[in-house]
Amino acid sequence: MRARTIATATATALAVVAARDLVQKKHALLRNFPVLGHARYLLETIGPELRQYIVTSNDEERPFSRDQRTWIYASAKGENNYFGFGTDNDVEHTQGHAYLKQRTFAGTLPDMHDPQAPLPSAKVLGGPRGRAKAFRPASVVNISAMSFGSLSGAAITALNKGAALAGTLHNTGEGGLSPHHRNGGDLVLQIGTSYFGCRNDDGTFNIDKLKDVVAGGPVKAIEIKLSQGAKPGLGGMLPGAKVTPEIAEIRGIPLGEDCASPSRHTAFGDVDSMLDFVELLATETGLPVGIKSAVGEMEFWQELAALMARGDRGVDFVTIDGGEGGTGAAPLTFSDSVSLPFRMGFSRVYGAFAERGLTDDLTFIASGKLGLPENAAVAFALGADMINVAREAMLSIGCIQAQKCHTDKCPTGIATQSPWLARGLDPASKATRAAVYLRTLRKELVKVSAAIGVAHPALITATDIEIMNGDYEARTLAGVYGYKDGWGELGPHLAEEITALLTSEQSSDQKPTA
């Protein structure tokens, strides 16, 4: 009797669905194939998940392949992150793969067995321009800009606690400094076009509010965001429904009202006024001040380098973001086709400063899928001093690359404001995973540097890596990107200083300090 009731109910439900499909006019597929047509939409919905685990090869899926995700997951859990039976890469036919050239002999190298894997920056941030609060970053690997609002409070908490455990910097993103950022990790405060947290009621910049924000948190540097790789040259809209009381208070915007972010800054309108703005922030706060941007037209960078060559004004660091896209949701055209990919964009910007002999006078920070040892090594060889990781940090705390960041339905509670979904993320355990991943990446960079025969990844040169074109042609990074002799390298004094700093630790307990 019970089975008959279930069968009757099922048949009735299917009949109702079929009748609805036949009379609706929105979907031709469902009118022609009632009930059965829904299978197509179901498969389309779960297609990304099916491809992740069933269809694609270990080295095929994007933006992060299965091999890359496996390495990050294993590293974050402190598990064996080795791979057996050779490479999955098609080395005989793949164009553009980077190969690092190991050296047979090397000088003194740092200890590779320290569990904390200390790896400080080769440059003092803000030192060349004499900033009052200049410092040497303790880690060349740091957490990139991801705002509270884009990520859940639990995710921000996990990342900040992880940053504290690993001794890295944590960029706040342009959404302001939230309570979730106050869990022990040192911060880089990002200022975007809406000046969240330091704005007047009309959306213009307020220096006094900025000073209050800086005074109220462990802010070590300020980053002015001009653009980002995910959506360069594009503003944003935060719908009023997402402006909760917490977000409204943090960002300094009206509760429940739509908030539009302009695509350009209002506090300055050209390179000259931007440098005035940089110097204002540095003078009022004492902090190092830099800019973040994806790379499009080069006139901006040429003018910036020319003005900085005078010596009276300048940024302390530049963060170059790759146009490959990142954590920010964006129109497909912007993710796919606006701004240059990281390697090309970074090399062009570096060249603009190298032509004027300025590369030792500022810190180059690189971002754009660089949380993998090979990509990071290439960035350092091109002249990067530090790297920022975003999506890789998200993967370390549980992201499964579901690619639902823009829907507010992130299944792992990371890129969502849903209390129900966010509750699944335990900040304490995920903080440990983030920290272990960050330390492991540093350790891998030390190993790679040692294989090349140098003490620090910033000492890897553009001739230490070759870009392959299948198995019949190869060119050095210097040749591919038009680097001149000495480009991508530290000056002799900086190279000697960082080598001494690292290798001296083998005979003492002294740690890198400001």
PEKA-V310644 format. One record per residue. RES is the residue in three letters. SS is DSSP state (hx for helix, st for strand, lp for the rest). BURIAL is + if it has 16 or more other C-alpha atoms within 10 Angstrom, else -. Layout:
# PEKA-V310644
res & ss & burial
RES & SS & BURIAL
RES & SS & BURIAL
This chain:
# PEKA-V310644
res & ss & burial
MET & lp & -
ARG & hx & -
ALA & hx & -
ARG & hx & -
THR & hx & -
ILE & hx & -
ALA & hx & -
THR & hx & -
ALA & hx & -
THR & hx & -
ALA & hx & -
THR & hx & -
ALA & hx & -
LEU & hx & -
ALA & hx & -
VAL & hx & -
VAL & hx & -
ALA & hx & +
ALA & hx & -
ARG & hx & -
ASP & hx & +
LEU & hx & +
VAL & hx & -
GLN & lp & -
LYS & lp & -
LYS & lp & -
HIS & lp & -
ALA & hx & -
LEU & hx & +
LEU & hx & +
ARG & hx & +
ASN & hx & -
PHE & lp & -
PRO & lp & +
VAL & lp & +
LEU & lp & -
GLY & hx & +
HIS & hx & -
ALA & hx & -
ARG & hx & -
TYR & hx & -
LEU & hx & -
LEU & hx & -
GLU & hx & -
THR & hx & -
ILE & lp & -
GLY & hx & -
PRO & hx & -
GLU & hx & +
LEU & hx & -
ARG & hx & -
GLN & hx & +
TYR & hx & -
ILE & hx & -
VAL & hx & -
THR & lp & -
SER & lp & -
ASN & lp & +
ASP & lp & -
GLU & lp & -
GLU & lp & +
ARG & lp & -
PRO & lp & -
PHE & lp & +
SER & lp & +
ARG & hx & +
ASP & hx & +
GLN & hx & +
ARG & hx & +
THR & hx & +
TRP & hx & +
ILE & hx & +
TYR & hx & +
ALA & hx & +
SER & hx & +
ALA & hx & +
LYS & hx & +
GLY & lp & -
GLU & lp & -
ASN & lp & -
ASN & lp & -
TYR & lp & -
PHE & lp & -
GLY & lp & -
PHE & lp & -
GLY & lp & -
THR & lp & -
ASP & lp & -
ASN & lp & -
ASP & lp & -
VAL & lp & -
GLU & lp & -
HIS & lp & -
THR & lp & -
GLN & st & -
GLY & st & -
HIS & st & +
ALA & st & +
TYR & st & +
LEU & st & +
LYS & lp & -
GLN & lp & -
ARG & lp & -
THR & lp & -
PHE & lp & -
ALA & lp & -
GLY & lp & -
THR & lp & -
LEU & lp & +
PRO & lp & +
ASP & lp & +
MET & lp & +
HIS & lp & -
ASP & lp & -
PRO & lp & -
GLN & lp & +
ALA & lp & +
PRO & lp & +
LEU & st & +
PRO & lp & +
SER & lp & +
ALA & lp & +
LYS & lp & +
VAL & lp & +
LEU & st & +
GLY & lp & +
GLY & lp & +
PRO & lp & -
ARG & lp & +
GLY & lp & -
ARG & lp & +
ALA & lp & -
LYS & lp & +
ALA & lp & +
PHE & st & +
ARG & lp & +
PRO & lp & +
ALA & lp & +
SER & st & +
VAL & lp & +
VAL & st & +
ASN & st & +
ILE & st & +
SER & lp & +
ALA & lp & +
MET & lp & +
SER & lp & +
PHE & st & +
GLY & lp & +
SER & lp & +
LEU & st & +
SER & lp & +
GLY & hx & +
ALA & hx & +
ALA & hx & +
ILE & hx & +
THR & hx & +
ALA & hx & +
LEU & hx & +
ASN & hx & +
LYS & hx & +
GLY & hx & +
ALA & hx & +
ALA & hx & +
LEU & hx & +
ALA & hx & +
GLY & lp & +
THR & lp & +
LEU & st & +
HIS & st & +
ASN & st & +
THR & lp & +
GLY & lp & +
GLU & lp & +
GLY & lp & +
GLY & lp & +
LEU & lp & +
SER & lp & +
PRO & hx & -
HIS & hx & +
HIS & hx & +
ARG & lp & +
ASN & lp & +
GLY & lp & +
GLY & lp & +
ASP & st & +
LEU & st & +
VAL & st & +
LEU & st & +
GLN & st & +
ILE & st & +
GLY & lp & +
THR & lp & +
SER & lp & +
TYR & lp & +
PHE & lp & +
GLY & lp & +
CYS & lp & +
ARG & st & +
ASN & lp & +
ASP & lp & -
ASP & lp & -
GLY & lp & +
THR & lp & +
PHE & st & +
ASN & lp & -
ILE & hx & +
ASP & hx & -
LYS & hx & -
LEU & hx & +
LYS & hx & -
ASP & hx & -
VAL & hx & +
VAL & hx & +
ALA & hx & -
GLY & lp & -
GLY & lp & +
PRO & lp & +
VAL & st & +
LYS & st & +
ALA & st & +
ILE & st & +
GLU & st & +
ILE & st & +
LYS & st & +
LEU & lp & +
SER & lp & +
GLN & lp & +
GLY & lp & +
ALA & lp & +
LYS & lp & +
PRO & lp & +
GLY & lp & +
LEU & lp & -
GLY & lp & -
GLY & st & -
MET & st & -
LEU & st & -
PRO & lp & -
GLY & hx & -
ALA & hx & -
LYS & hx & +
VAL & lp & +
THR & lp & +
PRO & hx & -
GLU & hx & -
ILE & hx & +
ALA & hx & +
GLU & hx & +
ILE & hx & +
ARG & hx & +
GLY & lp & +
ILE & lp & +
PRO & lp & +
LEU & lp & +
GLY & lp & +
GLU & lp & -
ASP & lp & -
CYS & st & +
ALA & st & -
SER & st & +
PRO & lp & +
SER & lp & +
ARG & lp & +
HIS & lp & +
THR & lp & -
ALA & lp & -
PHE & lp & -
GLY & lp & -
ASP & lp & -
VAL & hx & -
ASP & hx & -
SER & hx & -
MET & hx & +
LEU & hx & +
ASP & hx & -
PHE & hx & +
VAL & hx & +
GLU & hx & +
LEU & hx & -
LEU & hx & +
ALA & hx & +
THR & hx & -
GLU & hx & -
THR & hx & +
GLY & lp & +
LEU & lp & +
PRO & st & +
VAL & st & +
GLY & st & +
ILE & st & +
LYS & st & +
SER & st & +
ALA & st & +
VAL & lp & +
GLY & lp & +
GLU & lp & -
MET & lp & -
GLU & hx & -
PHE & hx & -
TRP & hx & +
GLN & hx & +
GLU & hx & -
LEU & hx & +
ALA & hx & +
ALA & hx & +
LEU & hx & +
MET & hx & +
ALA & lp & +
ARG & lp & -
GLY & lp & -
ASP & lp & -
ARG & lp & -
GLY & lp & +
VAL & lp & +
ASP & lp & +
PHE & st & +
VAL & st & +
THR & st & +
ILE & st & +
ASP & st & +
GLY & lp & +
GLY & lp & +
GLU & lp & +
GLY & lp & +
GLY & lp & +
THR & lp & +
GLY & lp & +
ALA & lp & +
ALA & lp & +
PRO & lp & -
LEU & hx & -
THR & hx & -
PHE & hx & +
SER & hx & +
ASP & hx & +
SER & hx & -
VAL & lp & +
SER & lp & +
LEU & lp & +
PRO & lp & +
PHE & hx & +
ARG & hx & +
MET & hx & +
GLY & hx & +
PHE & hx & +
SER & hx & +
ARG & hx & +
VAL & hx & +
TYR & hx & +
GLY & hx & +
ALA & hx & +
PHE & hx & +
ALA & hx & +
GLU & lp & -
ARG & lp & -
GLY & lp & -
LEU & lp & +
THR & hx & +
ASP & hx & +
ASP & hx & +
LEU & lp & +
THR & st & +
PHE & st & +
ILE & st & +
ALA & st & +
SER & st & +
GLY & lp & +
LYS & lp & +
LEU & lp & +
GLY & lp & +
LEU & lp & +
PRO & hx & +
GLU & hx & +
ASN & hx & -
ALA & hx & +
ALA & hx & +
VAL & hx & +
ALA & hx & +
PHE & hx & +
ALA & hx & +
LEU & hx & +
GLY & lp & +
ALA & lp & +
ASP & lp & +
MET & st & +
ILE & st & +
ASN & st & +
VAL & st & +
ALA & lp & +
ARG & hx & +
GLU & hx & +
ALA & hx & +
MET & hx & +
LEU & hx & +
SER & hx & +
ILE & lp & +
GLY & lp & +
CYS & lp & +
ILE & lp & +
GLN & lp & +
ALA & lp & -
GLN & lp & +
LYS & lp & -
CYS & hx & +
HIS & hx & -
THR & hx & -
ASP & lp & +
LYS & lp & +
CYS & lp & +
PRO & lp & +
THR & lp & +
GLY & lp & +
ILE & lp & +
ALA & lp & +
THR & lp & +
GLN & lp & +
SER & lp & -
PRO & hx & -
TRP & hx & -
LEU & hx & +
ALA & hx & +
ARG & lp & -
GLY & lp & -
LEU & lp & +
ASP & lp & -
PRO & hx & +
ALA & hx & -
SER & hx & -
LYS & hx & +
ALA & hx & +
THR & hx & +
ARG & hx & +
ALA & hx & +
ALA & hx & +
VAL & hx & +
TYR & hx & +
LEU & hx & +
ARG & hx & +
THR & hx & +
LEU & hx & +
ARG & hx & +
LYS & hx & +
GLU & hx & +
LEU & hx & +
VAL & hx & +
LYS & hx & +
VAL & hx & +
SER & hx & +
ALA & hx & +
ALA & hx & +
ILE & hx & +
GLY & lp & +
VAL & lp & +
ALA & lp & +
HIS & lp & +
PRO & hx & +
ALA & hx & +
LEU & hx & +
ILE & lp & +
THR & lp & +
ALA & lp & +
THR & lp & +
ASP & lp & +
ILE & st & +
GLU & st & +
ILE & st & +
MET & st & +
ASN & st & +
GLY & lp & -
ASP & lp & -
TYR & lp & -
GLU & st & -
ALA & st & +
ARG & st & +
THR & st & +
LEU & hx & +
ALA & hx & +
GLY & hx & -
VAL & hx & -
TYR & lp & +
GLY & lp & -
TYR & lp & +
LYS & lp & -
ASP & lp & -
GLY & lp & -
TRP & lp & +
GLY & lp & +
GLU & lp & +
LEU & lp & +
GLY & lp & -
PRO & hx & -
HIS & hx & -
LEU & hx & +
ALA & hx & +
GLU & hx & -
GLU & hx & -
ILE & hx & +
THR & hx & +
ALA & hx & -
LEU & hx & +
LEU & hx & +
THR & hx & +
SER & hx & +
GLU & hx & -
GLN & hx & -
SER & hx & -
SER & lp & -
ASP & lp & -
GLN & lp & -
LYS & lp & -
PRO & lp & +
THR & lp & -
ALA & lp & -
